[in-house]
Amino acid sequence: TPKYLEDTTTRVTSENFYWENRIIAALADAAFNDTANAIERYQEVVGSLGHAMVKSTDAAVADILGVDLADYEPEREGDEGEDYDDLVRDPEAIIAELRNDKVREALAEANDDMAAKLKKETDSLLDTVLYITSMRMKNGFNRSDH
């Protein structure tokens, strides 16, 4: 597990995904209407990144195993009468494939890549939310005379 995603302790830090999101939530709540668009953009971007990374990781693992992903296309609505029983994978075979060192390396690399992208996007959101919220502070952070 990448460091950014593991070991959530009681120490509050933006170097941990859980705490960074708690900080963002507390700040964003104070300026909900002004930060909602930034939050929604973050959710869309991170969701899209996740889908793209799953797709590329599946392709990388399939390449290592010599599997054609087209053989595992899910059933689509309107495909009545087709036989999809052969698409059900044997759990023991899946476990055996996950013990393959090259597969494990590919998955670990994907985890690290995902954590780095997640941190980049979350840091950017924290920056945006902090700026928006601080501009609304009563003590005048919205002026350049601090």
C-alpha positions in Angstrom: 0.0 0.0 0.0 1.4 3.4 -0.9 2.5 5.5 2.1 0.0 8.3 1.2 -2.9 5.8 1.7 -1.7 3.8 4.6 -1.2 4.3 8.3 -3.8 6.8 9.2 -2.8 7.9 12.6 -4.1 10.6 15.0 -1.5 13.0 13.7 -3.3 15.4 11.3 -1.2 16.0 8.1 -1.9 16.7 4.5 0.6 13.9 3.7 -2.1 11.4 4.4 -5.1 10.9 2.1 -7.6 10.6 4.9 -6.5 13.7 6.8 -6.0 15.8 3.7 -9.7 15.1 2.8 -10.8 15.9 6.3 -9.0 19.2 6.1 -10.6 19.9 2.7 -14.0 19.0 4.0 -13.7 21.3 7.0 -12.5 24.2 4.8 -15.0 23.6 2.1 -17.9 23.4 4.5 -17.3 27.0 5.6 -17.5 28.2 1.9 -19.8 25.5 0.5 -21.3 27.4 -2.4 -18.0 28.8 -3.5 -16.1 25.5 -3.3 -18.7 23.1 -4.6 -17.5 23.4 -8.2 -13.9 22.6 -7.3 -15.1 19.6 -5.2 -17.2 18.3 -8.1 -14.4 18.8 -10.6 -12.1 16.8 -8.3 -14.6 14.0 -8.0 -15.0 13.8 -11.8 -11.2 13.9 -12.4 -10.3 11.3 -9.8 -13.1 9.0 -10.9 -12.0 9.3 -14.5 -8.4 8.7 -13.5 -9.4 5.6 -11.6 -11.3 4.1 -14.5 -8.4 4.8 -16.9 -5.9 3.3 -14.6 -8.0 0.1 -14.1 -8.2 -0.2 -17.8 -4.5 0.3 -18.4 -3.6 -2.0 -15.5 -5.9 -4.7 -16.8 -4.2 -4.4 -20.2 -0.7 -4.6 -18.6 -1.6 -7.7 -16.6 -3.3 -9.3 -19.5 -0.2 -8.7 -21.6 2.0 -10.4 -18.9 -0.3 -13.4 -18.7 -0.8 -13.6 -22.5 -4.6 -13.1 -22.1 -6.8 -11.4 -24.7 -9.1 -9.1 -22.8 -11.6 -9.3 -25.7 -12.3 -12.8 -24.5 -13.6 -11.4 -21.3 -16.0 -8.8 -22.6 -19.0 -8.5 -20.2 -22.5 -9.5 -21.3 -24.3 -6.6 -22.9 -28.0 -5.8 -22.9 -29.7 -7.2 -26.0 -27.3 -10.2 -26.2 -30.1 -12.7 -25.5 -29.4 -16.2 -26.5 -25.6 -15.9 -26.3 -23.8 -18.3 -24.0 -21.5 -16.4 -21.5 -20.9 -19.3 -19.1 -17.3 -19.6 -20.4 -16.5 -16.0 -19.2 -16.8 -17.0 -15.5 -13.2 -17.3 -14.2 -12.0 -20.0 -11.8 -11.1 -18.3 -8.5 -8.2 -20.6 -7.9 -6.7 -19.7 -11.3 -7.1 -16.0 -10.5 -5.3 -16.5 -7.2 -2.5 -18.4 -8.9 -2.1 -15.6 -11.5 -1.8 -13.0 -8.8 1.1 -15.0 -7.3 3.1 -14.3 -10.5 5.9 -11.9 -9.6 5.6 -9.9 -12.8 1.8 -9.4 -12.1 2.5 -8.4 -8.6 5.1 -5.9 -9.8 2.6 -4.4 -12.3 0.0 -4.1 -9.6 2.4 -2.5 -7.2 3.5 0.0 -9.8 -0.2 0.7 -10.6 -0.9 1.3 -6.9 2.1 3.7 -6.6 1.1 5.5 -9.8 -2.5 5.8 -8.6 -1.4 7.2 -5.2 0.9 9.8 -6.9 -1.9 11.0 -9.2 -4.4 11.0 -6.3 -2.0 13.1 -4.2 -1.4 15.6 -7.0 -5.2 16.1 -7.5 -5.9 16.2 -3.8 -3.1 18.7 -3.2 -4.5 20.9 -6.0 -8.0 20.7 -4.5 -6.6 21.6 -1.0 -4.8 24.6 -2.6 -8.0 25.8 -4.3 -10.3 25.3 -1.3 -7.8 26.9 1.1 -7.5 30.0 -1.2 -11.3 30.3 -1.7 -12.0 29.9 2.0 -9.2 32.2 3.2 -10.4 35.0 0.9 -13.7 35.0 2.9 -11.9 35.2 6.3 -13.0 38.0 8.7 -9.5 38.9 9.5 -8.8 40.2 6.0 -6.7 37.6 4.2 -8.5 38.9 1.1 -6.2 41.9 1.2 -2.6 42.1 0.1 -1.5 43.9 3.2 -0.8 40.9 5.4 
